Amino acid sequence: MPSASFLNGLEALSASDSTLLVADCGLGLVWKVDVRAAKYEIFIDVPEMKIAANQSEEYGINGIKYLNDFLYFTSTTQELFCRIPVTPSSESSSGYKIGDTEILAMGIFGDDFTVDRDGNAWITQDPLDQLTLVVGDGKHKGEVVTVAGAPDTGVVTGATSCRCGRGERERDVLYVVTNGGLASPVDGVVVGGKVLGFDVRGYLEGLWG
C-alpha cells in the first residue's frame, strides 16, 4: 500500500466481500482493502482521527473495532475514544453509509482495545503503562476508570493490546499483552513482554457491587 503512511489497527469489515479496514496512524484515516482484488481506497477521513497539533509522536487513529454497525477507534495524541456509524447501503459507492463521529471518552492516550459483551471498552495505554475502562451502558455510562497500572509502576508495563476470552469459561477474562516498556522503559529498563489475565466480571462487581 504505497499511498499509506503508518498502518496500525486492522479489522474485518465484511467476510463475504473479503474486505478489511486498516487504520493509518500517520495520515489519520481508515483505508478499506479489498483482499481478493488487491485494491484499497480511503474509507473514513475525519478530524478526530488526525495527529494532534504540536505533537512529536506520529500517532493519530490507532486501534479499531467494527461492532454492531459501529467503527470504534482510539485517537492517540488527541486522547479520544470514539465511534462512527458504518452501515451497509446500496446507495453509496463504497457500499456503506458513514455517520457522524461520536466522542465516547476523552483524556485517554489509547493504543489497542476491546469491547466486551456488555459494551464496555477496555483500552490499553502504552507508553503510560495503564489499562483503562470506559463504561458502555447503565448509570455509569461514559465513566473512565483506571483498572491497573500507572506510569513507571511496572504493573502493566507497555500494555499495548487486549482481548476477552472466546470460550464460555473465558469470556469474562480479559487478556492483556504487554511489550515490556519499549516506548517508555521503567527506570530505563525494558523487561520481557507478558500476557496478563484480568477477571472482568469480578472487577466490575467489586467496583460497583
C-alpha positions as CSV (number, residue, x, y, z in Angstrom):
1,M,0.0,0.0,0.0
2,P,2.4,2.7,-1.2
3,S,-0.1,5.5,-0.5
4,A,-0.3,4.7,3.2
5,S,1.9,6.1,5.9
6,F,1.8,4.2,9.2
7,L,-0.5,1.2,9.2
8,N,-1.7,0.0,12.6
9,G,-5.1,-1.2,13.6
10,L,-6.7,-3.9,11.5
11,E,-10.3,-5.2,11.4
12,A,-12.6,-7.2,9.2
13,L,-15.3,-5.2,7.5
14,S,-17.1,-8.0,5.5
15,A,-16.0,-11.6,5.4
16,S,-18.3,-12.3,2.4
17,D,-16.7,-9.4,0.4
18,S,-13.2,-10.1,1.7
19,T,-12.8,-6.5,2.8
20,L,-10.6,-5.2,5.7
21,L,-10.4,-1.8,7.5
22,V,-6.9,-0.6,8.3
23,A,-6.1,2.4,10.5
24,D,-3.4,4.7,9.3
25,C,-1.7,6.4,12.2
26,G,0.4,8.7,10.1
27,L,-2.3,10.0,7.8
28,G,-5.1,9.9,10.4
29,L,-7.7,7.9,8.3
30,V,-9.1,4.5,7.6
31,W,-8.4,2.5,4.4
32,K,-10.8,-0.1,3.0
33,V,-8.9,-3.0,1.5
34,D,-10.4,-5.5,-1.0
35,V,-8.2,-8.6,-0.4
36,R,-9.4,-10.5,-3.4
37,A,-8.9,-7.7,-5.9
38,A,-5.8,-6.4,-4.2
39,K,-7.2,-2.8,-4.2
40,Y,-7.6,-0.2,-1.5
41,E,-9.2,3.2,-1.0
42,I,-9.8,5.8,1.7
43,F,-12.9,4.8,3.6
44,I,-13.2,7.3,6.5
45,D,-11.3,10.5,6.9
46,V,-12.5,12.7,9.8
47,P,-10.7,15.3,12.1
48,E,-10.9,13.1,15.2
49,M,-8.6,10.6,13.5
50,K,-5.7,13.1,12.9
51,I,-2.5,13.6,14.8
52,A,-3.0,16.3,17.4
53,A,-1.4,19.7,16.7
54,N,2.1,20.3,18.0
55,Q,2.7,16.6,18.8
56,S,6.1,14.9,18.1
57,E,4.5,11.4,18.2
58,E,3.1,10.5,14.8
59,Y,0.0,8.8,16.2
60,G,-3.5,9.7,15.0
61,I,-6.0,6.9,14.9
62,N,-4.6,3.7,16.4
63,G,-6.8,0.8,17.4
64,I,-10.1,0.0,15.6
65,K,-13.0,-2.4,16.2
66,Y,-16.1,-2.9,13.9
67,L,-19.0,-4.0,16.1
68,N,-22.8,-3.8,15.6
69,D,-22.6,-1.3,12.7
70,F,-20.2,1.0,14.5
71,L,-16.5,1.5,14.0
72,Y,-14.9,2.2,17.4
73,F,-11.4,3.8,17.4
74,T,-8.7,5.3,19.6
75,S,-7.1,8.6,18.5
76,T,-3.9,8.5,20.4
77,T,-2.4,12.0,20.5
78,Q,-5.9,13.7,20.5
79,E,-6.6,11.4,23.5
80,L,-10.0,10.4,22.2
81,F,-12.1,7.2,22.2
82,C,-14.8,7.5,19.5
83,R,-17.2,5.6,17.3
84,I,-18.8,6.2,13.9
85,P,-21.9,4.5,12.5
86,V,-21.0,2.4,9.5
87,T,-24.0,0.7,7.9
88,P,-24.4,-1.2,4.7
89,S,-26.1,0.9,2.0
90,S,-26.7,0.2,-1.7
91,E,-27.0,4.0,-2.2
92,S,-23.3,4.6,-1.5
93,S,-20.5,4.0,-3.9
94,S,-18.5,2.4,-1.1
95,G,-21.4,0.1,-0.2
96,Y,-21.6,1.8,3.3
97,K,-23.2,4.8,4.8
98,I,-20.9,6.7,7.2
99,G,-22.4,8.7,10.1
100,D,-21.1,11.4,12.4
101,T,-18.3,10.8,14.9
102,E,-19.4,10.4,18.5
103,I,-16.8,11.0,21.2
104,L,-17.2,8.4,23.9
105,A,-14.4,9.5,26.2
106,M,-11.5,12.0,26.4
107,G,-8.1,12.1,28.1
108,I,-7.1,8.6,27.1
109,F,-3.8,8.0,25.3
110,G,-5.2,4.9,23.7
111,D,-3.5,2.1,21.9
112,D,-5.5,-1.1,21.0
113,F,-8.6,-2.0,22.9
114,T,-11.6,-4.4,23.0
115,V,-15.3,-4.1,23.7
116,D,-16.8,-6.8,25.9
117,R,-20.2,-8.4,25.7
118,D,-21.8,-5.7,27.8
119,G,-20.5,-2.9,25.7
120,N,-17.6,-1.8,28.0
121,A,-14.4,-0.7,26.3
122,W,-11.1,-1.9,27.8
123,I,-8.3,0.3,26.5
124,T,-4.5,-0.2,26.8
125,Q,-2.4,3.0,27.2
126,D,1.1,2.4,26.0
127,P,3.5,4.1,27.0
128,L,1.6,5.2,30.1
129,D,1.6,1.6,31.3
130,Q,-2.2,1.6,32.1
131,L,-5.3,-0.4,31.4
132,T,-8.4,1.8,31.3
133,L,-12.1,1.1,31.3
134,V,-14.8,3.2,29.5
135,V,-18.2,2.1,30.8
136,G,-20.6,1.4,27.9
137,D,-24.0,1.3,29.5
138,G,-26.1,1.8,32.6
139,K,-26.0,4.6,35.1
140,H,-22.2,4.8,34.9
141,K,-22.1,5.0,31.1
142,G,-19.2,7.1,29.8
143,E,-17.2,6.9,33.1
144,V,-13.5,6.4,32.7
145,V,-11.7,4.2,35.3
146,T,-8.1,3.2,35.6
147,V,-8.2,-0.6,36.0
148,A,-4.5,-1.2,36.5
149,G,-1.1,0.4,36.3
150,A,0.3,3.9,36.2
151,P,3.5,5.4,34.7
152,D,6.7,3.9,36.0
153,T,4.9,1.3,38.3
154,G,5.7,-1.8,36.3
155,V,2.2,-3.3,36.7
156,V,1.2,-3.5,33.0
157,T,4.4,-2.2,31.5
158,G,3.9,-1.3,27.9
159,A,0.3,-2.5,27.8
160,T,-0.4,-2.5,24.0
161,S,-3.4,-4.7,23.2
162,C,-6.2,-6.7,24.9
163,R,-8.9,-9.2,24.1
164,C,-11.6,-11.0,26.0
165,G,-11.5,-14.8,26.0
166,R,-13.6,-16.6,23.4
167,G,-14.7,-19.8,25.2
168,E,-17.7,-19.9,27.6
169,R,-15.4,-20.1,30.6
170,E,-13.1,-17.4,29.4
171,R,-15.3,-14.7,28.0
172,D,-15.1,-12.8,31.3
173,V,-11.3,-13.0,31.3
174,L,-9.5,-10.0,29.7
175,Y,-6.1,-10.9,28.2
176,V,-3.7,-8.0,28.1
177,V,-0.5,-8.1,26.0
178,T,2.5,-6.0,27.2
179,N,5.7,-5.2,25.3
180,G,7.8,-4.7,28.4
181,G,8.1,-0.9,28.1
182,L,9.7,-0.4,24.7
183,A,8.4,3.1,24.3
184,S,8.9,4.1,28.0
185,P,11.0,1.7,30.0
186,V,10.5,1.8,33.7
187,D,13.7,3.1,35.3
188,G,15.3,2.8,31.8
189,V,14.9,-1.0,31.7
190,V,12.9,-2.9,29.1
191,V,11.6,-6.1,30.6
192,G,10.1,-9.2,29.0
193,G,6.6,-8.9,27.4
194,K,3.7,-10.7,29.1
195,V,0.2,-11.9,28.6
196,L,-1.8,-11.0,31.7
197,G,-5.3,-12.1,32.6
198,F,-7.9,-9.9,34.4
199,D,-11.2,-11.1,35.9
200,V,-13.6,-8.7,34.2
201,R,-16.8,-9.8,35.9
202,G,-15.2,-9.8,39.3
203,Y,-13.6,-6.4,38.8
204,L,-16.9,-4.8,37.8
205,E,-18.8,-6.4,40.7
206,G,-16.1,-5.1,43.1
207,L,-16.2,-1.7,41.5
208,W,-20.0,-1.0,41.9
209,G,-21.4,-4.1,43.6
